[in-house]
């Protein structure tokens, strides 16, 4: 019986090693120097299969917004460090959003930076091209909601 536990543990360690080394996680966090008008907040985990599809697609879409007022943040919920994620979210002005949406993973919320309103959500159903288009639409909505345009 003890041998079975050792074999099981070895298989689990090897499987985890293969899972985490087969493809590096795409980086989907990029701060914007200045006041962002839109925040793209990704809720992810290393153990989340949809995240392994979403994050590379989003990473391909991000360069199109290099000079746009869009801030990309990633709230990594892998190890259940909710206090660390909450403090990061509070610094980003998204404490209430994270409290509401951090129960699930594998999506990116497009949030109006001024109002905190969720404008749209990106999932694995979007290609990189569709993500770029959706971010552009959300940015237009956020710009229309700025105090200067109201």
N, C-alpha and C positions, 0 to 999 in steps of 0.2 A: 504493500500500500504506500509506503514511504517513497518507493521508487517512482510510483505513478505521479506523486506530487512534484518530484524533482523533474521528471520528463515534462509535465504540464508547465512548470515554471520556465523551463528552458525554451519550450515552444513559444510561450508568451513573450519572453524577452527577445527572441529572434524575430517574431512577428512584429513586435513594436519597433524594433530596429529597422526592419524592412519598410514598414509603413512610414516612419519619419524620415528615412533617407531616400526614398524613391523619387520624391520631387520636393524641392525646397518651396516653402510657402512664399507666395508673392507678397511684396511689400505694398500695402495699400494705405500708407500713412504719409502725408506730405503737408507740412504746415504752410500756410500762406502768410507772407510778410505783409502785414497790413490788416485792415478790418475785413474779414470775409463776409460775403453776402449770403453764401450757401455753405453748409457743412454737410459733407458726405460721411456719415458715421457707419462703419462696418462693424457688425456684431459677429465675432468669429471664435473658433476653437480649433486646435490642432486635431481634435477627434471628430470633426464635423465634415462628412463627405461633401455636402453642397459647398462648403467654404473652399474646398480644394478646386472647385470649378469656378466659383464666383471671383475669388481673389485674383487669379491670373487674368481673367477677362477685364476686371476693373483696373488692374495694373496697366493693361494695354490702352485703356481709355484715358487714363490720368494725364499723360503728356499733352494732350490737347488743351488742358486747363492749367498749364504751367504758369501762365501770366494772368489767369482769370481769378477773381476773388472767391475761389473755392478752397476750402480747407478739408483735407481728407484725414480722417482719424479712424483708428482701429481699436475697438474695445475687445481685447482678447480674454475670453472667459474660460480658457483651457483648464486652469487649476482652481477655479472657483474663488479667485481673489476679488471678491465683490467690493470690498472696501477700497482696494487699490483702483479698481475700475471706476467706482463712484467718485473718488477724489479726482481722478483724471477727467471724468465727465463734468464735474463741478467746475474745474478749471477751464473747460471748454464752453461752459455755460449751458450744459446739457444734462444736469443732474436729474431733472424730472423725466426727461426722455429716456435716459438709461434705466431709471427705476421702472418705467413702464414697459420697455421693450427688451430688456436683457434676459428675459426668461427663455428666449429662443436664439438660435444662431443661424448663420448662413444667408444674411441679407445685408443690404446697405440702405440706410434711410437718408433721404435728401431733405435737409432741414433748413428752413429760413433762419439765418443767424440772428436776425433782429427780433423775430417774434417767437422762435422756438417751435413754429408750426411744421409738422411733417408734410412735405409737399408730395413726395413720391417714395417708392420703395423699389430697389433693384434686387433681383433674384437671379438664380441660374437660368431662368427663362429668357434672359436678355443676352444677346451677343455683345461683344465689345463695342461694335458700331451702334447698336441700340442703346447701350449704356451712355455713350457719348451724347446721343440725341436726347435722351431723357435728362441727363445732367444739364444740357443746354436749355431745355424747356424749364426745368426747375430753377435754374439761374435767372431766367427771364421773369418767372413768377416772383422770385425773391426780390429782384430789382424793382418790380412794380409795387412791391409792398414796402419799400423804404420810405421813411418819413418825408423825404424830399419829393416823392412822386405821389404821395397821397393827397 
